[in-house]
Amino acid sequence: MKTLLLLFAVIFSVPFLPQSQAQLPHGTIYGTKPSKVAMVEATKLEAFMNKETRTSTTVHGRVIKVTKEKGGWFDIDAGGGKVIAAHFKNYGINTPASLAGHMVIAEGVAQKTFIADDLQHFAGDTVTGKKQHQVKTDPKRRLTFEVTGLMVE
């Protein structure tokens, strides 16, 4: 009798367990609904920005991974091995880990930031003008994206 009760308890409690890999339906929105006007592919974002260090835009791309669910931190594929580090402006928005691999439309502010090698170069310049180390000829920039709204495609 006890095993029968235990069996029924297990059978009826399984549907109430949280689903770890829940599928995100098309059109799921986090934050505000992004505008699709003047949308730029994530692979062409750096070329779109040209020499600007900061610009407001809407980006269409694939999420590589969710780095931190709380606050909505994730990476978008920028093509050619490059990554756009994205996070929500509103820290109260949480993104599920199942967002990885989905195509998204994100609206916000894209920004080019210097990587550590460039910052070290600037720190290496002394008052007399002598440089502490050699400058790299190919300075790389990192793209960040502060998201106000995201929609799953």
Residue pairs with C-beta under 8 A, 6 or more apart in sequence:
21 98
22 96
22 98
23 98
24 96
24 98
24 99
24 102
24 152
25 152
26 152
26 153
27 151
27 152
28 151
28 152
29 149
29 150
29 151
29 152
30 72
30 88
30 93
30 95
30 149
30 150
30 151
31 72
31 88
31 89
31 90
31 93
31 147
31 148
31 149
31 150
32 107
32 148
32 149
33 149
33 151
34 58
34 105
34 106
34 107
34 148
34 149
34 150
34 151
35 58
35 107
36 58
36 105
37 58
38 57
38 58
39 57
39 58
39 59
39 60
39 105
40 48
40 57
40 58
40 59
40 60
41 59
41 60
41 61
42 59
42 60
42 61
42 62
42 76
42 77
42 78
42 79
42 84
43 61
43 77
43 78
43 79
43 80
45 57
45 59
45 78
45 84
45 110
45 143
46 78
46 82
46 112
46 141
46 143
48 55
48 57
49 55
49 110
49 112
52 112
53 111
53 112
54 109
54 110
54 111
54 112
55 109
55 110
56 108
56 109
56 110
57 107
57 108
57 109
57 110
58 105
58 106
58 107
59 76
59 84
59 105
59 106
59 107
59 108
59 110
59 145
60 103
60 104
60 105
60 153
61 76
61 77
61 78
61 84
61 103
61 104
61 106
62 76
62 77
62 101
62 102
62 103
62 104
63 74
63 75
63 76
63 77
63 99
63 100
63 101
63 102
63 103
63 104
64 74
64 75
64 76
64 77
64 83
64 100
65 74
65 75
65 100
66 73
66 74
66 95
66 96
66 97
66 99
66 100
67 73
67 74
67 75
67 85
69 94
69 95
69 96
69 97
70 91
70 94
71 87
71 88
71 91
71 93
71 94
72 86
72 87
72 88
72 91
72 93
72 94
72 95
72 147
72 150
73 85
73 86
73 87
73 88
73 95
74 86
74 87
74 95
74 99
74 100
75 83
75 84
75 85
75 86
76 83
76 84
76 86
76 104
76 106
76 145
77 83
77 84
78 84
78 143
82 143
83 143
84 110
84 143
84 144
84 145
85 142
85 143
85 144
85 145
86 106
86 108
86 144
86 145
86 146
86 147
87 144
87 145
87 146
87 147
88 95
88 146
88 147
88 148
88 150
89 108
89 146
89 147
89 148
90 148
95 150
99 152
102 152
102 153
103 152
103 153
104 150
104 151
104 152
104 153
105 150
105 151
105 153
106 145
106 147
106 149
106 150
106 151
107 147
107 148
107 149
107 150
108 145
108 146
108 147
108 148
108 149
109 145
109 146
110 143
110 144
110 145
111 143
111 144
111 145
111 146
112 141
112 142
112 143
113 141
113 142
113 143
113 144
114 139
114 141
114 142
115 140
115 141
115 142
117 136
117 139
117 140
118 139
118 140
120 133
121 133
121 135
121 136
121 139
124 131
124 132
124 133
125 131
125 132
126 132
